[in-house]
Amino acid sequence: MNVDRLKELSINAINKINEFSENVLKTRGGRIGSGMGLLIEALWGYYINLELEKDNFELGWLPDHQYNDFVCLRKDKDWNEQTREGEEYRIEVKSMNLGADESKGHFDVLLSEIGEHDLLIVIIWEWTQVTDYHAIPKIKDHFIGLAKDIIYLRDELHISRGGSFVNKTNCPEKDCACAKDFCKYTGEPLNAAGKRERVKGPPSARPSPRVSYAANFGGLIRMIKTSGVDSRTKFRTLRKRNLAIDDYITFIHRNYPTEEENQYTRREWDTIAVLYNLDTTSLSKKEVVSLIRANIPKYYIALRDHLE
């Protein structure tokens, strides 16, 4: 199943999920922390399966708390979960409530833990008022892309902010009894203070006796934030050179416009305005951003291509 085709079918699936939501999931009030995100992820699995069957594919559900949620399979082939025989690619689905805390949207899997063609799907939804009294959970937008591209973006920006990854020469665990040429913690992220970001990281790198791991690594929004010249430069370079990374950044900024506004400096927004002959005299940064968004339909391309 070609990924571009999957993207087309996913649009159909999401339209049907929203229709189902309006007919069945209408409720008085819309509580954050309701578990609705998990239901939406499961519904995507069911509805995309209906679409895949049109092309002689189907979705498999991965058991036993594996990282990926689903796997795309050919209907007429046997499936071996261990060897991946019969698989097109595996799929991890993340959902984020637009009005909720970002910690629910976390992507901290390591590159070594996924397959070459595995996909990441991020679904953004929100409680939408449909009557004076009732609201429904409605999918607002979604992203589909290769997981390895988003991992590369995440990891490069992690390093640019002063973080690191464990290897044999820098592992803080002194008594792990690993072989001379092997470290069982290879690839585990450490923050700028040298503390582990995942529970699987070196035990001696716990943030404190009471805190097992920092858990700041891989936030779907947080991971593209920058701090300082080095990380801002890295962000702009990655966005310009990799279209998949650009797609993800554009997706996040489209749904979280304040993140986009804060990512770029006043001088950079002025640079874009000058390119399109927009007068920003006496305007605040926020007003400049609003002017650009109102007058340049694809201004985000200029943000990608015309800034260093």
N, C-alpha and C positions, 0 to 999 in steps of 0.2 A: 504494500500500500504506500504509494507516494505521499510524502508529508504534505505537499501542497493540496493533494486530493483530500487528505484527512482534515485539513483546515477548512476546506469547502463543506465537508460533511458535518464538521463540528458546528458551523454556523447554523445549519439546519437543526441539529440536535439541541442547541441552546435556545433557539426559537421555540421549539416544542417543550423544553423544560419550563420556559417562562409562561407558556400557555397552560401547562399543567399546574404551575404554581398559582396562577390566577384562578383556576377552577377548583383547586383542592387545598392549597396551602394558605388561603386567605385567613387572616387572624386579626383579632383586636390587639393592637400593640405589636411591637417588634423588638424582642429582647436580645441584646447583645449577650453572647455566651449561651445561646439556646441550643447549640449543637447543629444549627441549620447548615453550617458550612460542610460538615461531614455528609449530610443528606444530599446537598447539592453535588458534591463530588461523586457520590454513588449514583445519583440520577444521571450525571453526565455519562457514566459507564453504561447504564442501561440504554439511554437514548442514542449514544453514538453507536452502540451495537446494532440497533435497528438500521442505522444508516450504513454501517459497514457491510451488512448482509446484502445490500444491493449490489456490491462489487465482489461478492463471494469471499468476504473476510468476516471475522468475528472477534470479539474481545474476550480474552481470558482473564480471570481474577487470580491474582497471586496470593497464596496462603501464607500463614505462619509469620506474620509481621515482617515480611520482606520489605526492602526499601520501596520498590516500585509497587504501584497499586494494580496495574493492568498490563496486559500484553496483547499486541495485535497479531492475530493468527490467520493463516489461510484455512478456510473451512474444510478443504479436501485433503489436508495434510495432518499426519500425526504430530503431537506436541510432546517434546521431552523437556521438562522444566529444568533439568540439570544441565543438559548439553545445549539448550536453547534451539534444538531442532524444531523446525516448523514456525519459528517466530520471525516476524518482521522487525519489531522493536518493542521494548518495554516502555511503559508510560507511568510517570508519577504526576498526580494531580494535586495541586495546592489551591486552596480557596482563601480569599480575604474579604471580610466584611468592610466595605468602604468606611464605615463609621466606627470600626473597632480598633483596638490596639494591635499594632503590627506584629507583636510577638507570636500571634497565631500563624503567621505566614513565614515559615522557616525552611531554608534550603541549605542544609549543612553537610550533605553527602559528599564524600571524597571522590575524586576522579577514578581512583582505583576500585571503587565500589559499584561502578555502573558500566554498562556496555557502550560500545562505540556509537551506536545509533539510538540509544535511549532518548526519550523525549521528556521534557518538562512542560506541563500545562498549568497555567496560573489563571484562576477564575476570580474575577472581582464582582461582588454582588452587594446589594444594599436593600434595606427595607424600604419599600415604595408604597406610599399612600394611594389606595385605589378608591376609597370612599371616605366620608367624614370620620368613620370609625375603624376602618379596616386597612391593613397593610399586607403586602406579600413580599417574600424574598425574591428579588428580580436580579438576574445576571446582567451586569452592565457592560462588561468587556471581558475578553480572554486572550491569552497569549499561548502560542504553541511554538516550540523551538527545540533544537538539540540541547540536551542537558549539559553536554561538555562545553559548549560555547558560554553558557551562563556560569558554569564553574570557573572557566578561565577568567571571565570578567571579575567574578567574586574574589578569586585568589590573587589576581594581580593587584587589585585595589587593596586587599588585605595587607599585602606586602608593602605597598606604597604608603600605608598609614602606620607603618612600623611593626606590623605583625610578622610572623614567620611560620614555617612548617618544620616539624621534627624530621631529622634525618640521623644517620648513624653518628655523625660528628658533633651534632649539637643537642642530642637527646639529654634532657635533664635527669632522666632516671639512671642512677649509677649502679643499682644492684638488680637489674632486670634479667641477668643471666642469658642475654641474647648471644647468638654466635657472633664471631668476629666481624663477619661481613653482612650482618642482618640486624635490623631493629624493628621490633614488632609495632612500634609507634610511628613508623615512617608515614609522613603525610599529615599527621595530626596538627591542627592549627594551634598556635600559641599567640596570645595577644601581645601588644607592645611591651607589657610588663612581664612577659614570659609565662603567663598563666594559661592553662589549657582552656580551650573553647568548647570541647566536647567531653562527654563523660568517658569516652574511650581513650582519651589522651593520657599522658604519663601521670600516675597518681601523685608524684612529688610536685607536680605543677598545679595542684589545686589552688584556687584563689585564697582559701582560708580553711581552717578545720570545719567550719560550718557551711561553707559554700563549695560544692563539688566541682563545678565548672562555670566559666563566665557566661556562656550562652549568648554572646553577642554576635557570633559568627553566622553568617548566612541569612540574616533577616532580609526578606525579599525587597524591602525598600531600603533598609539601613545599609545593605551591602554595597549600594551604589553611591552612598554619600561620600564626600571627600573632605579632607581637612589639610590645609596647607598647599603650597605650590606643587609639590611632587605628586600628590594624589590627584589634584585637579588636572595637571598635565597628563598623567597617565589615563585618566578618565576620557579626556578629549582625544587622545591618540587611539585608544581602544575603540571608541565610538566611530571614529573616522575610518579605521582599517578593517572593521569586521561588521558586515551588514546584519548578522544575527544579533550581535551585541547592540547595535543601533536600534534594531526592532524592539528589543527588550527595554532599553532605556526610554524609547519613545512611548512604549506602552505604559510604563510606570509614570512617566511625566504627564501623559495624557490624562491619567486618572487621579494623579496627585500633583496638580499644577504648582502648588507651593514648593514642592521639591525641585521642580524645574527652575522656578524663579530664584531659589536660593543657590542652586548649583552654579549659576552664571553671575559674574560680577556686573555691577552697573556699567562699567566700561565695555564689557562684552555685549550687553544688550544695546548699548549705544552704537557699537560697531555694526550690529545687524540693522538697526534703524537707518544708519547712514547709507548702507547698501541699497536700501529701498527709498531713499530720499524722504524719510520721515523726520519731521522737525520735533526734537525732544527738548527744546529750550524751556527752561523753568519747570520741567516735569520731574516728579520723583521717580525712583526706580520702579515702583509698583505701577505708576502711570505709564512709564515707558513700556513695560512688559504688556500691559493691557492694550496699548496702542499697536504694538507689533502683532499681538494675537488677533486683533480686530482687522488688521489691514493686510496681513501676509498669511494666506491660507496654509502654506507649508513652511512656515518659519523655522520649524525644527530641522529642516534640511540645511538651512543656512547655519544654524547652531552647530550642526555636525561638520559642515564643509569649510566654513570661513573663520573658524577660531583655532588658535594654536594652543 
